[in-house]
Amino acid sequence: MTTADMAESPNRPSALAGYEDWPGYAARHQHVAGSPEAGQLADTLGVPAVTPDLGYTVHSESEHDGVITSSLSWQLGFGPRTSAWFVRPAGATGPLPGLLALHCHGGIKAYGAERLVSLPAGAEDHDGGTSTAGGFGRLPRGLSGKLYGGRAPATWLAQQGFAVLAHDAFMWGSRRFELDPLPWRTAKAVDGQQALWREAGVEPSAAEQYDSAAAAHEETVAKAATLLGSSVAGTVAHDDLAALGILASLPGVDRDRLGCLGFSGGGGRALVLAALTPRIRCYVVTCMMTTFESLLPSYLDAHSWLLHSPGLARLGDWPDLAVRSNAHVLVQYGLADHLFPEQGMRDAHARLSSRMPTRYTGSFWQEPHVFTPAMQDEAAAFLTAALQPTHPASSTAPDPARTDS
C-alpha cells in the first residue's frame, strides 16, 4: 500500500496483522521466574508466560552430512505457528548435550533460524503446509556466507556432537507479522525505499520488499509491546523460553546439560535467556557486548529494539545481566565491529572479569561484525568443556506431546 492508496482507503490496516491475539494473551499471562533476580528481569522486560505442556509436531526427517535434521513446529499462546529445526549426529547413542542456537537480527526478518541450518537439496519447507519463508524462496546463500563464514552453525555444531535446536523467534520467519496491506506509518517509510530502488533500476525480491517493511514496522511493534507492558526483547525471550522447554523434551537430549549461543542479536538473546532460567548451564555471546554509556550518542541508531529495552538500565548495565545468571559464559568481541566502540567492549570485559572471574571468559578478535569459523571453533570447545556430564547416567525427558505429520 502506497501513501496514495491510503488516501483512498476508508479503513486503516491492522498494525498487528497475524498477532491480533497478542494483546489479550500478554495481558493475562505473565512469566513467573524462579528467583528474585530473574523475576526482576522478567518484570522489566514484560516476558509473557509460556503455554504449559507445549507440544510439537515433527514434519519431516532426513539424514545428510553425518547428521539427522528434523523439521518441527509448535503453536505458542499467540501469533503464528513456530517453525524450527532439530539437528543431531547420525548414529549417536546415549543422551547428548543440548544447544539452543539463536539466530541473529541481521536486518532480515523474512527468514529466521533457516540461516543456521544446512538443509538437504530438495528439502521442503513446513509451517502447516506453508513455506516457512512465506513464499520468499530458499534463504539467499550470501547471508550465511557473509556473517557465519560459510558455515551453517547449527548443523556444524551437531557434527561436533551436540543436539541442536534452532527456531524462528518473534518477528522472524514463521513468526513474522503479516505486512500486506502495510500499516500506514510503515507504508510511508517503505515509499522512500521503493523510490531509491526505482532510481537505481533495482527490482527487489519479495523477501527484500518484506524486510524493508519489517525494518520500519519494528518501531510499531516496540510501541505495541510497550502498551502491553512488555518489550520486543521480552516477547522474543518468551519464544526462546518456549524453545528451551521443547529442546529439553526432545529425544536423545540430556535435559541436565543445556546451553545456548548466538551471534549479534542472537547473542543478546542468549544473555537474556540465561539470566531468566537456571536451565542454561553455559552460553556464548558473539559480537553483542558493550556498556550502555558507550552507545551514547553515536551508536544509538546502530541497534534494534533487542538491545534498547525500556527500563532495563534501572537493573544495571548490559554486562550486569550476565551476573544475574549462575551459568558460565564466553563473550567474543570483534575489535573491528562497526556496531560497538572498542572502549565499550573493553569496559564490559573489565566489569565481567572483576565480577564473575570464575564463570566468565572473554576473547578479542581482529574481526568485524561476524561469527567466523575460528570463532565457532572456540565456541564449540567452550561449550563442550562446560557441558561435560555431572553424573554417570544422564536422563532424557519424555516427549508425550510429540505428533508426526
Disulfide bonds with the S-S distance in Angstrom:
none
